[in-house]
């Protein structure tokens, strides 16, 4: 299948007509019934995992995703019918959730957005991440945990309504559309409603979501009715999953706005369901939720490159800039590419190890670094120099084991006017959440089950920092790259993707297809780290030459092996030509026209 979608002359003229009509609110219909031929083709492609990045080129607009190429095609439809980058990104994100049965992403999950508005030449950021619960006065004792070092631990350890947090995804979709969207609100929900009503075939990968989770999904009557078959058995490859309750909820949101979920009938049901499992969330928690609009965090990275990303309380933007500063401080950029040099791979691994400091108390991190460990300090070159000295001297935790014998999704969209929308959204929990609460077809995860320490540092009801890394790269003052990342190894993947583009002059698809290293595995007993790479992609002499213990992870295990996913669209600043690339190990797609 070719991901690139190029309009014929007639189709281009038809799209131009939509551009005129959309301004008057008429003529727009994003229902897949209007693009049924492509709908069937892209639906079938959902069942096949990639082995290399999807690529698409065009001049008028492009969309790329980490998962669910059919959703990208829905976003392209929004562009062709007169929508802008926000319309395309939100249409895509809404459809992604329906196509994944709310397991790795949720309408009650989180979202971060970085948006370039071409008309004003300004970058805006939106934080629609977790709010902690107002009535949670003992967060250190919230039950649960996640152990990424074992297959059983990945599924969570405790069932409790206290593990739920207030998710801003749907509020964020509404806020972004209200501020920057062009198409009618109800239309951007139409593709997701169609998928929920008509269903989608279960792929081998999605069928794997049910493995080990059937018991959790059968615990509550509404969850069982939503995600198990009538006889109580799990869905398997080839089955068709329909979600009528979800379709009804999305129609209510289309008609009544996001208030239906934040203070309205859905909020009342959600609070009751969470409280029934011992949780402390109330309708007031949902009604009080507001997105945070802010100026971007900006960093000059040398050679004309400038990064715009989410500022605090998001912590991923700070970590992303810190890592790029460390790349310079460590001398990595003079050591060659990490796929060719064991010294470069060793340095790159050490640079990304600094992300462990995000999980210790700030006062401890400041003591280790010998200076401030505030967001403002961490994005400076001086901090990177100090931190690299500490890393070289040896952190008191997270050291590499010596070598022995031989959830989430991304969307990036660019429109014909040059607007760029980059978003990351996630359920930020094990698939569906261990507690597996479902209300009106919408999944409620358990993100508090592994963030007790971070929650305890905050006032109840405040915004929880999230590690999402989303942004826009400028070159010599022009916006040229929108990107987003996801997965447990998102920090490592973003670090590599940006360096591949900025310093190794790769195209976006080359940057994605270049061999990458994942988040390392940590031994719970010793704290030692083992780095992980995709199987068969690195030269053996490079891996062995690091002197560090490593593990090769193959595609079917990548999701649970610390994989990071990074997608991007490049816009030529002189010609406006677009090149979009999607992830290279699943059912992603990049589309353009």
FIGU-127048 format. One record per residue (C-alpha): x, y, z; residue number from 0; residue in one letter; chain. Coordinates in pm, whole numbers. Layout:
FIGU-127048
      X      Y      Z num residu chaine
      X      Y      Z NUM      A      A
...
***
This chain:
FIGU-127048
      X      Y      Z num residu chaine
      0      0      0   0      X      A
    128    346    -82   1      X      A
     62    587    201   2      X      A
     94    893    -18   3      X      A
   -247   1019   -124   4      X      A
   -227   1247   -426   5      X      A
   -546   1410   -557   6      X      A
   -641   1411   -921   7      X      A
   -714   1746  -1084   8      X      A
  -1086   1691  -1023   9      X      A
  -1029   1594   -663  10      X      A
   -809   1899   -609  11      X      A
  -1082   2125   -750  12      X      A
  -1337   1951   -529  13      X      A
  -1115   2019   -228  14      X      A
  -1085   2384   -325  15      X      A
  -1465   2406   -327  16      X      A
  -1472   2261     24  17      X      A
  -1230   2530    135  18      X      A
  -1485   2790     32  19      X      A
  -1785   2610    175  20      X      A
  -1619   2528    507  21      X      A
  -1583   2895    587  22      X      A
  -1962   2917    579  23      X      A
  -2007   2599    782  24      X      A
  -2159   2409    489  25      X      A
  -2066   2111    276  26      X      A
  -1848   1937    534  27      X      A
  -1908   1567    598  28      X      A
  -1622   1362    742  29      X      A
  -1820   1040    762  30      X      A
  -1622    748    613  31      X      A
  -1924    688    392  32      X      A
  -1783    974    181  33      X      A
  -1442    807    138  34      X      A
  -1550    443    155  35      X      A
  -1294    310    -94  36      X      A
  -1001    447    105  37      X      A
  -1175    348    429  38      X      A
  -1174    -19    335  39      X      A
   -818     -8    207  40      X      A
   -681    163    516  41      X      A
   -888    -61    746  42      X      A
   -721   -366    594  43      X      A
   -382   -202    636  44      X      A
   -458   -175   1009  45      X      A
   -407   -551   1029  46      X      A
    -47   -538    904  47      X      A
    256   -422   1100  48      X      A
    526   -225    925  49      X      A
    893   -310    893  50      X      A
    993     41    785  51      X      A
    858    392    823  52      X      A
    554    497    624  53      X      A
    633    792    398  54      X      A
    411   1042    219  55      X      A
    485   1362     30  56      X      A
    263   1648    -79  57      X      A
    218   2023    -95  58      X      A
   -125   2087     59  59      X      A
   -121   1897    385  60      X      A
      0   1587    564  61      X      A
    -79   1374    869  62      X      A
    132   1107   1039  63      X      A
     65    876   1333  64      X      A
    251    625   1547  65      X      A
    -43    381   1539  66      X      A
   -362    336   1337  67      X      A
   -311    454    981  68      X      A
   -687    465    925  69      X      A
   -705    751   1175  70      X      A
   -443    941    977  71      X      A
   -662    900    667  72      X      A
   -952   1054    861  73      X      A
   -730   1350    948  74      X      A
   -638   1389    581  75      X      A
  -1008   1400    496  76      X      A
  -1046   1689    739  77      X      A
   -770   1876    556  78      X      A
   -918   1806    213  79      X      A
  -1258   1932    323  80      X      A
  -1122   2269    429  81      X      A
  -1000   2194    780  82      X      A
   -670   2310    921  83      X      A
   -395   2128   1113  84      X      A
   -592   2137   1440  85      X      A
   -902   1988   1276  86      X      A
   -689   1714   1122  87      X      A
   -497   1635   1441  88      X      A
   -807   1621   1659  89      X      A
  -1007   1415   1409  90      X      A
   -718   1171   1395  91      X      A
   -671   1148   1772  92      X      A
  -1041   1092   1836  93      X      A
  -1050    807   1585  94      X      A
   -732    650   1723  95      X      A
   -898    585   2059  96      X      A
  -1195    409   1901  97      X      A
   -959    194   1691  98      X      A
   -769     72   1998  99      X      A
  -1070    -12   2219 100      X      A
   -954    250   2467 101      X      A
   -669     26   2585 102      X      A
   -343    223   2532 103      X      A
   -520    558   2484 104      X      A
   -845    692   2625 105      X      A
  -1099    971   2588 106      X      A
  -1034   1021   2961 107      X      A
   -656   1011   2915 108      X      A
   -411   1297   2867 109      X      A
   -293   1512   2579 110      X      A
    -17   1765   2516 111      X      A
    -20   1996   2214 112      X      A
    233   2222   2046 113      X      A
     78   2437   1773 114      X      A
    232   2676   1524 115      X      A
    -14   2935   1395 116      X      A
    110   3052   1058 117      X      A
   -109   3363   1046 118      X      A
     48   3512   1359 119      X      A
    384   3330   1333 120      X      A
    346   3219   1696 121      X      A
    376   2887   1878 122      X      A
    119   2794   2141 123      X      A
    121   2504   2385 124      X      A
   -166   2333   2559 125      X      A
   -141   2106   2862 126      X      A
   -439   1870   2903 127      X      A
   -257   1626   3130 128      X      A
   -357   1470   3463 129      X      A
   -511   1656   3754 130      X      A
   -474   1494   4092 131      X      A
   -790   1430   4296 132      X      A
   -903   1698   4541 133      X      A
  -1010   1449   4806 134      X      A
   -695   1235   4792 135      X      A
   -516   1324   5117 136      X      A
   -289   1019   5143 137      X      A
   -135    970   4798 138      X      A
    169    781   4925 139      X      A
    -66    495   5012 140      X      A
   -250    472   4681 141      X      A
   -239    100   4600 142      X      A
    -65    -52   4305 143      X      A
    244    -46   4094 144      X      A
    386   -155   3760 145      X      A
    688   -380   3720 146      X      A
    825   -343   3367 147      X      A
   1086   -612   3430 148      X      A
    833   -896   3435 149      X      A
    544   -995   3204 150      X      A
    305  -1027   3499 151      X      A
    408   -694   3651 152      X      A
    326   -508   3331 153      X      A
    -44   -575   3398 154      X      A
    -40   -389   3732 155      X      A
    -63   -509   4089 156      X      A
   -373   -362   4254 157      X      A
   -742   -290   4189 158      X      A
   -860     40   4335 159      X      A
  -1060    344   4229 160      X      A
   -793    554   4402 161      X      A
   -561    486   4109 162      X      A
   -776    702   3877 163      X      A
   -678   1061   3796 164      X      A
   -871   1335   3615 165      X      A
   -784   1311   3247 166      X      A
   -796   1612   3017 167      X      A
   -797   1452   2671 168      X      A
  -1153   1535   2568 169      X      A
  -1142   1876   2735 170      X      A
   -821   1939   2541 171      X      A
   -977   1838   2210 172      X      A
  -1262   2079   2272 173      X      A
  -1034   2364   2381 174      X      A
   -801   2324   2082 175      X      A
  -1093   2313   1839 176      X      A
  -1263   2612   1996 177      X      A
   -950   2825   1976 178      X      A
   -805   2721   1641 179      X      A
  -1040   2478   1462 180      X      A
  -1221   2559   1142 181      X      A
  -1460   2269   1079 182      X      A
  -1790   2214   1267 183      X      A
  -1733   2050   1607 184      X      A
  -1964   1757   1545 185      X      A
  -1784   1667   1223 186      X      A
  -1444   1600   1380 187      X      A
  -1609   1332   1598 188      X      A
  -1788   1164   1307 189      X      A
  -1512    921   1197 190      X      A
  -1468    798   1557 191      X      A
  -1844    750   1594 192      X      A
  -1852    556   1268 193      X      A
  -1580    317   1388 194      X      A
  -1752    270   1724 195      X      A
  -2086    189   1557 196      X      A
  -1967    -20   1263 197      X      A
  -1678   -189   1440 198      X      A
  -1330   -284   1331 199      X      A
  -1156   -620   1282 200      X      A
   -920   -725   1559 201      X      A
   -560   -756   1442 202      X      A
   -308   -996   1588 203      X      A
   -147   -715   1789 204      X      A
   -476   -581   1927 205      X      A
   -586   -936   2009 206      X      A
   -278   -948   2228 207      X      A
   -430   -672   2441 208      X      A
   -677   -927   2574 209      X      A
   -411  -1184   2663 210      X      A
   -369  -1179   3036 211      X      A
   -637   -910   3078 212      X      A
   -960  -1107   3030 213      X      A
  -1003  -1160   3405 214      X      A
   -966   -786   3475 215      X      A
  -1207   -701   3194 216      X      A
  -1465   -943   3334 217      X      A
  -1461   -801   3687 218      X      A
  -1720   -524   3638 219      X      A
  -2051   -572   3449 220      X      A
  -2020   -266   3224 221      X      A
  -1659   -342   3133 222      X      A
  -1748   -705   3062 223      X      A
  -2037   -601   2838 224      X      A
  -1812   -357   2651 225      X      A
  -1495   -558   2596 226      X      A
  -1586   -926   2623 227      X      A
  -1810  -1130   2398 228      X      A
  -2156  -1240   2510 229      X      A
  -2022  -1572   2639 230      X      A
  -1758  -1389   2845 231      X      A
  -1467  -1490   2623 232      X      A
  -1208  -1240   2497 233      X      A
  -1192  -1108   2143 234      X      A
   -944  -1285   1918 235      X      A
   -781  -1207   1586 236      X      A
  -1041  -1170   1310 237      X      A
  -1333  -1082   1540 238      X      A
  -1512   -752   1484 239      X      A
  -1542   -525   1788 240      X      A
  -1838   -287   1795 241      X      A
  -1872    -25   2070 242      X      A
  -2233    100   2072 243      X      A
  -2208    252   2420 244      X      A
  -1905    452   2312 245      X      A
  -2083    569   1998 246      X      A
  -2371    697   2210 247      X      A
  -2134    882   2442 248      X      A
  -1947   1042   2152 249      X      A
  -2275   1152   1994 250      X      A
  -2370   1318   2321 251      X      A
  -2033   1498   2327 252      X      A
  -2084   1603   1964 253      X      A
  -2425   1749   2050 254      X      A
  -2358   1892   2399 255      X      A
  -1986   1966   2395 256      X      A
  -1720   1849   2638 257      X      A
  -1931   1963   2933 258      X      A
  -2114   1632   2894 259      X      A
  -1801   1464   3032 260      X      A
  -1681   1742   3262 261      X      A
  -1967   1809   3501 262      X      A
  -2252   1656   3299 263      X      A
  -2418   1312   3294 264      X      A
  -2101   1119   3206 265      X      A
  -1909   1287   3489 266      X      A
  -2174   1178   3739 267      X      A
  -2155    816   3624 268      X      A
  -1775    817   3617 269      X      A
  -1745    957   3969 270      X      A
  -1994    701   4097 271      X      A
  -1808    412   3932 272      X      A
  -1472    526   4067 273      X      A
  -1613    573   4419 274      X      A
  -1771    227   4405 275      X      A
  -1416     88   4378 276      X      A
  -1290    294   4671 277      X      A
  -1185    603   4478 278      X      A
  -1220    963   4597 279      X      A
  -1290   1144   4271 280      X      A
  -1609   1352   4258 281      X      A
  -1803   1539   3990 282      X      A
  -1642   1856   4124 283      X      A
  -1300   1722   4021 284      X      A
  -1417   1691   3662 285      X      A
  -1608   2019   3657 286      X      A
  -1302   2207   3785 287      X      A
  -1071   2074   3514 288      X      A
   -922   2335   3280 289      X      A
   -655   2304   3014 290      X      A
   -343   2519   3046 291      X      A
   -251   2740   2750 292      X      A
    102   2877   2768 293      X      A
    397   3013   2576 294      X      A
    638   2747   2454 295      X      A
    963   2653   2622 296      X      A
   1227   2756   2365 297      X      A
   1587   2640   2334 298      X      A
   1858   2745   2089 299      X      A
   2039   2425   1993 300      X      A
   2306   2562   1761 301      X      A
   2354   2573   1384 302      X      A
   2030   2769   1346 303      X      A
   1811   2505   1516 304      X      A
   1553   2620   1770 305      X      A
   1322   2387   1961 306      X      A
    971   2487   2079 307      X      A
    808   2249   2324 308      X      A
    575   2222   2623 309      X      A
    683   2415   2936 310      X      A
    633   2302   3298 311      X      A
    426   2158   3454 312      X      A
    499   1920   3164 313      X      A
    839   1768   3243 314      X      A
    909   1601   2909 315      X      A
   1004   1927   2737 316      X      A
   1265   2006   3001 317      X      A
   1409   1653   2980 318      X      A
   1421   1675   2600 319      X      A
   1621   1999   2601 320      X      A
   1846   1872   2881 321      X      A
   1931   1565   2672 322      X      A
   2020   1775   2367 323      X      A
   2246   1992   2586 324      X      A
   2410   1677   2723 325      X      A
   2474   1553   2368 326      X      A
   2686   1864   2315 327      X      A
   2852   1858   2659 328      X      A
   2948   1491   2628 329      X      A
   3118   1521   2292 330      X      A
   2873   1274   2140 331      X      A
   2838   1477   1823 332      X      A
   3209   1429   1747 333      X      A
   3205   1051   1798 334      X      A
   3009    948   1490 335      X      A
   2667    787   1482 336      X      A
   2578    539   1758 337      X      A
   2500    273   1499 338      X      A
   2861    278   1379 339      X      A
   3069    349   1688 340      X      A
   3066    168   2025 341      X      A
   3205    482   2187 342      X      A
   2917    690   2049 343      X      A
   2659    431   2156 344      X      A
   2807    419   2505 345      X      A
   2796    799   2530 346      X      A
   2439    817   2397 347      X      A
   2329    556   2650 348      X      A
   2493    752   2931 349      X      A
   2328   1075   2817 350      X      A
   1980    923   2826 351      X      A
   2054    768   3168 352      X      A
   2023   1119   3309 353      X      A
   1643   1084   3273 354      X      A
   1653    870   3589 355      X      A
   1694   1191   3788 356      X      A
   1332   1276   3709 357      X      A
   1230    999   3947 358      X      A
   1420   1114   4256 359      X      A
   1327   1406   4487 360      X      A
   1446   1740   4340 361      X      A
   1654   1813   4649 362      X      A
   1842   1484   4604 363      X      A
   1900   1555   4236 364      X      A
   2028   1904   4316 365      X      A
   2270   1756   4569 366      X      A
   2403   1509   4312 367      X      A
   2445   1770   4040 368      X      A
   2598   2027   4272 369      X      A
   2361   2301   4167 370      X      A
   1997   2385   4115 371      X      A
   1773   2117   3964 372      X      A
   1487   2346   3866 373      X      A
   1330   2344   3519 374      X      A
   1493   2680   3450 375      X      A
   1839   2547   3539 376      X      A
   1804   2214   3359 377      X      A
   1768   2367   3013 378      X      A
   2099   2560   3033 379      X      A
   2434   2453   2885 380      X      A
   2602   2511   3222 381      X      A
   2377   2256   3389 382      X      A
   2456   2003   3115 383      X      A
   2830   2045   3175 384      X      A
   2788   1981   3550 385      X      A
   2552   1690   3496 386      X      A
   2781   1521   3245 387      X      A
   3068   1536   3497 388      X      A
   2842   1367   3753 389      X      A
   2736   1097   3506 390      X      A
   3098   1028   3418 391      X      A
   3191   1006   3786 392      X      A
   2906    760   3838 393      X      A
   2553    811   3964 394      X      A
   2475    627   4290 395      X      A
   2196    439   4113 396      X      A
   2107    311   3768 397      X      A
   2454    200   3664 398      X      A
   2500    -24   3364 399      X      A
   2546   -393   3416 400      X      A
   2874   -514   3266 401      X      A
   2844   -727   2954 402      X      A
   2856  -1097   3023 403      X      A
   2987  -1363   2787 404      X      A
   2927  -1347   2422 405      X      A
     82    335   2586 406      X      A
    -11    618   2391 407      X      A
    -29    760   2039 408      X      A
    108   1048   1837 409      X      A
    -33   1274   1569 410      X      A
    139   1542   1364 411      X      A
    -51   1743   1103 412      X      A
     45   2030    871 413      X      A
   -197   2215    647 414      X      A
   -163   2418    327 415      X      A
   -129   2742    524 416      X      A
    172   2611    716 417      X      A
     -5   2558   1049 418      X      A
    153   2271   1246 419      X      A
    -16   2066   1517 420      X      A
    182   1807   1714 421      X      A
     12   1608   1988 422      X      A
     81   1314   2214 423      X      A
   -202   1145   2402 424      X      A
   -211    846   2631 425      X      A
   -400    646   2891 426      X      A
    -63    654   3076 427      X      A
   -137    320   3240 428      X      A
   -138    -51   3173 429      X      A
   -377   -152   2896 430      X      A
   -727    -43   3006 431      X      A
   -591      5   3359 432      X      A
   -573   -276   3614 433      X      A
   -898   -160   3773 434      X      A
  -1060   -164   3426 435      X      A
  -1344     80   3490 436      X      A
  -1551    164   3182 437      X      A
  -1827    426   3173 438      X      A
  -2032    480   2859 439      X      A
  -1770    295   2657 440      X      A
  -1487    519   2784 441      X      A
  -1199    361   2971 442      X      A
  -1069    500   3300 443      X      A
   -705    403   3357 444      X      A
   -497    366   3672 445      X      A
   -215    622   3626 446      X      A
   -190    692   3999 447      X      A
    -88    330   4063 448      X      A
    277    403   3981 449      X      A
    305    780   4044 450      X      A
    235    794   4416 451      X      A
    560    977   4497 452      X      A
    503   1244   4233 453      X      A
    142   1294   4345 454      X      A
    249   1328   4709 455      X      A
    466   1629   4615 456      X      A
    164   1822   4487 457      X      A
   -136   1996   4634 458      X      A
   -456   1794   4579 459      X      A
   -633   1898   4260 460      X      A
   -321   2028   4087 461      X      A
   -160   1934   3754 462      X      A
     66   1629   3757 463      X      A
    383   1665   3545 464      X      A
    387   1427   3250 465      X      A
    685   1299   3048 466      X      A
    531   1360   2704 467      X      A
    771   1505   2446 468      X      A
    612   1697   2162 469      X      A
    742   1994   1971 470      X      A
    826   2199   1665 471      X      A
   1176   2258   1532 472      X      A
   1267   2587   1367 473      X      A
   1568   2635   1140 474      X      A
   1697   2989   1087 475      X      A
   1367   3128   1212 476      X      A
   1140   2909    998 477      X      A
    924   2622   1133 478      X      A
   1043   2309    953 479      X      A
    956   2003   1165 480      X      A
    660   1896   1378 481      X      A
    716   1583   1589 482      X      A
    564   1377   1868 483      X      A
    677   1072   2063 484      X      A
    523    804   2282 485      X      A
    595    472   2452 486      X      A
    792    391   2766 487      X      A
   1112    474   2574 488      X      A
    984    804   2435 489      X      A
   1269   1007   2586 490      X      A
   1532    787   2423 491      X      A
   1352    784   2087 492      X      A
   1303   1162   2079 493      X      A
   1666   1219   2168 494      X      A
   1777   1003   1876 495      X      A
   1518   1133   1628 496      X      A
   1611   1497   1681 497      X      A
   1984   1431   1656 498      X      A
   1932   1227   1338 499      X      A
   1757   1521   1172 500      X      A
   1959   1811   1314 501      X      A
   2313   1676   1319 502      X      A
   2318   1376   1087 503      X      A
   2105   1544    817 504      X      A
   1864   1254    776 505      X      A
   1517   1282    624 506      X      A
   1236   1212    870 507      X      A
   1192    856    744 508      X      A
   1566    791    755 509      X      A
   1568    921   1112 510      X      A
   1294    676   1207 511      X      A
   1442    376   1024 512      X      A
   1792    428   1165 513      X      A
   1856    162   1436 514      X      A
   1750    295   1775 515      X      A
   1802    194   2135 516      X      A
   1512    152   2376 517      X      A
   1456    236   2742 518      X      A
   1688      9   2943 519      X      A
   1573   -273   3167 520      X      A
   1641   -231   3538 521      X      A
   1715   -525   3767 522      X      A
   1495   -474   4077 523      X      A
   1749   -654   4299 524      X      A
   2066   -471   4194 525      X      A
   1941   -158   4017 526      X      A
   2176   -232   3730 527      X      A
   2067   -139   3378 528      X      A
   2071   -349   3062 529      X      A
   2028   -158   2739 530      X      A
   1789   -287   2476 531      X      A
   1797   -260   2098 532      X      A
   1586   -392   1807 533      X      A
   1699   -739   1708 534      X      A
   1946   -768   1422 535      X      A
   1972   -393   1354 536      X      A
   2304   -302   1519 537      X      A
   2644   -443   1418 538      X      A
   2750   -694   1682 539      X      A
   3090   -529   1723 540      X      A
   2922   -199   1812 541      X      A
   2704   -361   2079 542      X      A
   2988   -568   2224 543      X      A
   3226   -273   2213 544      X      A
   3026    -72   2466 545      X      A
   3116   -313   2745 546      X      A
   2757   -286   2870 547      X      A
   2510   -572   2900 548      X      A
   2245   -563   2630 549      X      A
   1935   -743   2508 550      X      A
   1795   -762   2157 551      X      A
   1418   -711   2130 552      X      A
   1220   -831   1829 553      X      A
    914   -651   1681 554      X      A
    647   -860   1850 555      X      A
    801   -778   2190 556      X      A
    899   -417   2122 557      X      A
    595   -256   2285 558      X      A
    678   -419   2618 559      X      A
   1054   -393   2567 560      X      A
   1091    -22   2636 561      X      A
   1028     91   2278 562      X      A
    989    457   2194 563      X      A
    788    578   1895 564      X      A
    865    906   1717 565      X      A
    681   1051   1416 566      X      A
    742   1373   1226 567      X      A
    658   1588    925 568      X      A
    921   1805    758 569      X      A
    822   2118    567 570      X      A
   1074   2260    322 571      X      A
   1104   2628    420 572      X      A
   1166   2738     61 573      X      A
    916   2533   -140 574      X      A
    661   2434    124 575      X      A
    689   2069     14 576      X      A
    597   1822    287 577      X      A
    754   1488    380 578      X      A
    576   1289    650 579      X      A
    700    970    815 580      X      A
    529    730   1054 581      X      A
    659    464   1293 582      X      A
    832    156   1153 583      X      A
    712   -132   1372 584      X      A
    332   -130   1370 585      X      A
     19    -32   1174 586      X      A
    110    334   1139 587      X      A
     78    547    826 588      X      A
    177    882    686 589      X      A
    -58   1047    436 590      X      A
    -36   1364    230 591      X      A
   -190   1544    -67 592      X      A
***
